Amino acid sequence: MDNSLQNVVDTIVAATPGLPDPHALARWSPALSGDIDIRILADGSWTHDGDLIHREGLVRVFASLLRRENDGHYYLVTPAEKWRIQVERHALVGVDCEFVDDVLWVLLNTGGRCQLGGPNRLHVPGEEDQECAKSGEPFIEVPNGLTAQITRAAWYRLIDAAQVEGDTAYVISAGEKISLGAIG
């Protein structure tokens, strides 16, 4: 790990006792510290200075400190620092889905999970969703302005759990009916 990335890691470790909850991250408002050459690729892998970050734990820490702000840029944020990074498509990837009781959870590539429904809206192609129409891939909104692309495997899991009403497939999560789009 080169010195600039090590300095960011050291700052994060010093400023963050454990991983922050998403609500705490939303309240932090340090001044911009600058840009750092960290990029999240379209497949969800992370790079620094063009080299893959292989340490899964480091990616998980960074993901827990990531938010997208109203300016459309992505930042790694601690109570004391804010570093702008680049994201090719979506910051996260939804790799699987599972029901726990009556709640449908999307499991993320960074080890976290997000409840489907409520503020975590599912976007599907063909539902007059401009952002989803650009990529043609389903995604879910997650806390702190982030989005997670739904992988094919996770999408098939949603389809397997779907019910059909008329020409629309849907799932129910925590009592909320969530459209998966038109069938046929």
C-alpha positions, 0 to 999 in steps of 0.5 A, a space after each residue: 500500500 503506498 503512502 497516500 492510501 496508508 495515510 487515508 487508512 490511518 486517518 480513518 482508523 484514528 477518527 472512526 471507532 468501529 464502522 459508522 452507522 449510515 445515519 452518523 455518516 450522513 451527519 458528518 460535514 468536514 471540508 473537502 480534503 482533496 481527491 484520491 485516486 480510488 475508483 469503483 469499477 463497474 463490476 464493483 471492484 475497487 482500485 487505487 492508483 490503477 491497482 486492484 485493492 485485494 484486501 476485502 476488509 479495507 474495501 468494507 471499511 471504505 464502503 462504510 464511509 462512502 456517500 454520494 452528495 448532491 453534487 453527484 460526486 462520491 466521497 469517503 468521509 470521516 468526522 475530520 476528512 472528506 476525500 473525493 473518489 470516482 465511481 464508474 456506474 454504481 457504488 455497490 453491487 447487490 449479489 443476492 437476495 433473501 427473505 428474513 421473516 417477511 422482509 426482503 434483504 439485498 446482500 451487498 458485495 461489501 458484506 452489508 445488506 439493505 432492506 428492499 422497499 421504503 426509501 430503498 427503492 428498486 429501479 427496473 428497466 422499462 418503468 420510465 426510470 431515466 437512470 435505469 434506462 441508461 444502464 438497462 440494469 436493475 438497481 436499488 437505492 441504498 443509504 447516503 445517496 448510493 446505489 447498488 446494481 442488482 446482479 443477474 443471480 440476485 435478479 433471478 432470486 427476486 424473480 423466483 420470489 415474485 408473484 404475478 398480477 395482470 402483466 406485472 411481477 412483484 414481490 412483497 417486502 415488509 408489507 410493501 408491494 414492489 414492482 419487478 416490471 412487466 412480464 412477457 
